[in-house]
Amino acid sequence: MDYPLNNQPATDRYDRMQYKYCGKSGLQLPLISLGLWHNFGSVDNFSVATDMIKYAFDHGITHFDLANNYGPVPGSAETNFGRILKENFQGYRDEMIISSKAGHDMWAGPYGGNSSRKNLMASIDQSLRRTGLEYFDIFYSHRYDGVTPVEETIQTLIDIVKQGKALYIGISKYPPLQARIAYEMMAKAGVPCLISQYRYSMFDRAVEAESLPLAAEYGSGFIAFSPLAQGLLTDKYLNGIPEGSRAARPSTFLQRSQVTPEKVEAARQLNEIARHRGQTLAEMALAWVLRDERMTSYSRSELSESAGRQFAGFKPVGIYC
């Protein structure tokens, strides 16, 4: 079925966002990327998901970050994103950076959830079919699985680029030892690691010790996920766990047990600091992530009209403060 071009993006969208070169590459990414980890699966409201993609693009967000297992159900975020593209963004593919990943559990059996060549090659083909794309701009190894030799995984990523299935490659959540091996191997093959993705927020600063400086050493860009600690660095949980919130739902992600009195009290104190700065807690937390010049972007999986303040006109509040 052919869909009409029924969505007209804002003509001033590129004036609403700042862009930054990713590591030592010639590719620019928006300071804010939209991750489809949550809110875009088959269990979610498709109309709301569509509105979030439209809203993001209208505000200059050009990078949309997927993974083969995003849903639930696994794979459904890619399917839904592909449908949204087809129905709303025909003619705009070259204005987008679309990434995906593979390496976590996806299908039954010994080949459905690791970092082997078998898994990665099957995964990217499946992901391209689900999204309806001819290639990904960035394809990641989603994790070091602790078993597959890093050399096998990285050679597969290099081959994926050479086959034209991805333009760039990256790694996600790799321990420093394995990350260094990956960076070295990619560089020697002439397919350097474009970007490294790790969890990073005011509540989780582990990457500052090794992973962030290591990526910078090898010229890799750096993108943070969970910059708001899955909502803990917003005002959402300052007065308890709201009904319908992520912590209130059965999930393998944010658990009720993680909303501790200590975390809530820390968030309250940070909220006061943000208020004195003329920001919301979320705005300050996002600006904090981007204060480091080695940080390329951060990925978040929630956007709304009120969230627009966090990036539309983001310039005046001091990203580097």
Phi, psi and omega in degrees: 000133177266134180256143176289158176282085190258011177233127179248101181299156180300134183289338181260022188299326183280350174276351186263000186220151171260148181235153184218141177295138183272105182058225181261023180267177174263009183265128176262139174243151174292151179299332178242127176248156179257114176268141183255030180298316178237160169080002183235012183274182181291342179273353184262168182283115185295324180295319178294318178300317179298316180297324179293319179296315179299314182298318179299310183296323178297337181253021172086006176280113184252350184255121180240120191251117182245175166209156185297333184264004180291139180189242345289159356286157180308132181096340186287333177295320177295317179299313180295320179297317178300320178294319179298318177300313185294323185276340190229341190230030175298131181095356183245007183303322183285356175260008184238148168250114183244124181241154171214174186213164174208152178148338175269171182303131183226317178219168187290155176098177187284354184250001190264006184198047177218193185252025181285163176300318179304312182293313186294319180294317177294322184294315182293324177296317178297317182295321177296321177294316182296319182277342183077018182268157174272335181200160169259146174291320179225135173232129184252151156278117189289340179191158165274122188275357178085355183233307182296130176304136180304322182300322179295314181297312185290322177299324178296316178299317179299317179294326178299319176294315182295335177277354179082013180274345175211149178273324182223164178229158180209174177234154181227127172064024180286136171298155185305319182298311180290327178296318180297317177300317181297313180301315181298314184293318179297316181298317181295331180276356181077017177233075187295158179289113181294317192207148178238134185242127180217158172289134182202128176197176176299337179266353180215096187248020186302328185292342182296333184290312185226314191295317181293310177295329179294317177300317180296322180301323183262009176076020179272139170293170184220127179235134182263139168247159185056047180293341177257017179051045179057032176105347180294334179262041170227182178274006187297322187250016183292336182233037180112184181260108183292149175297135179086354179285169182301319181289340181275344183265149174298125187198157173266007183258247182288121181259155175305323183295341180277343178274072186277158176303324180294317179293319180296318179295319177298318179296322178298316180295319177294325179298323178294318177299316180298318181299319179291338178271358182077026181234162165281165176300318180297317180299317181293320181297322179289318177297324180298317180300322185272004182293333183275125184296344178281347181277126180274313188199172168227154183246128176230155188246020179221130174221145176208175179302317180291331180290346181302331179298337184282347176221333175285114184075033182290339188303315189292338187275002171081081179300332185264008182275000000 
